Amino acid sequence: MISAKYPLSDSKDFLEVYIGLPEVDPKSLNDDRRCECKIYAPNYEKIFHTYGIDKLQCLWLSLRHMRVKISNFEKETKMKCEYHYFQDFED
């Protein structure tokens, strides 16, 4: 699993993002892959899947999709993530 934690501006809260390891999509006839992705923040939760033809494409698309979801979070909630530093964390 890939995970990161971003501080929210003017707050003590964080936006947490997770991207699961690529797995075989059970609905695929061609052994395609999918990743489960999650975004958590105060009063906000999104869980979705991204799909690719192999592990690398699946992860790459997950990262791209996650960036769009973070932008949507900022627009919907009027909260901003601080990007001047990055925090990795482990469970």
C-alpha positions in Angstrom: 0.0 0.0 0.0 1.1 3.5 -0.8 0.0 6.1 1.8 0.6 9.8 2.5 -0.6 12.4 4.9 -1.0 16.1 3.9 -1.6 18.9 6.4 -4.6 21.1 5.7 -4.0 24.8 5.7 -5.2 26.8 8.7 -6.1 23.6 10.5 -4.6 20.9 12.7 -6.2 18.2 10.5 -4.8 16.2 7.7 -5.9 14.8 4.3 -4.9 11.1 4.2 -4.5 9.2 0.9 -4.1 5.5 0.3 -3.5 3.5 -2.9 -3.7 -0.3 -2.6 -1.5 -2.7 -4.4 -2.6 -3.7 -7.9 -4.7 -6.8 -7.9 -6.4 -8.8 -10.6 -9.8 -7.3 -11.4 -12.3 -10.0 -10.7 -14.6 -8.7 -13.5 -11.8 -8.7 -16.1 -11.7 -11.3 -18.9 -8.1 -10.3 -19.8 -6.4 -10.4 -16.4 -6.5 -6.6 -16.1 -5.6 -4.9 -12.8 -7.3 -2.6 -10.3 -6.2 -0.6 -7.3 -8.4 0.5 -4.4 -7.9 4.2 -3.6 -9.1 6.1 -0.5 -9.1 9.7 0.6 -9.9 10.7 4.2 -10.3 14.1 5.8 -12.6 15.5 8.5 -16.1 15.0 7.3 -14.9 13.7 4.0 -14.3 10.2 2.6 -14.0 8.9 -0.9 -13.2 5.3 -1.9 -12.8 4.4 -5.6 -11.0 2.0 -7.9 -8.7 2.7 -10.8 -8.1 0.1 -13.6 -5.2 -0.7 -15.9 -4.0 -3.4 -18.3 -1.0 -4.2 -16.0 0.4 -3.3 -12.6 2.4 -0.3 -13.7 -0.4 1.3 -15.7 -2.8 0.7 -12.8 -0.5 2.5 -10.3 0.2 5.3 -12.7 -3.5 5.9 -13.4 -4.2 5.7 -9.6 -1.6 8.5 -8.9 -3.1 10.7 -11.7 -6.7 10.0 -10.5 -5.7 10.7 -6.9 -4.4 14.2 -7.9 -7.8 15.0 -9.5 -9.6 13.8 -6.4 -7.4 16.0 -4.2 -8.2 19.0 -6.4 -11.9 18.2 -6.2 -11.7 17.9 -2.4 -10.1 21.3 -2.2 -12.9 22.8 -4.4 -15.8 21.1 -2.6 -14.6 21.8 0.9 -12.7 25.1 0.4 -9.9 23.5 2.4 -6.3 23.6 0.9 -3.6 21.0 1.3 -0.2 22.2 2.1 2.2 20.9 -0.5 5.5 22.5 0.7 6.3 19.3 2.5 5.3 15.6 2.2 4.8 13.1 4.9 5.0 9.3 4.5 3.6 7.3 7.3 3.1 3.6 8.1 0.3 1.8 9.8 
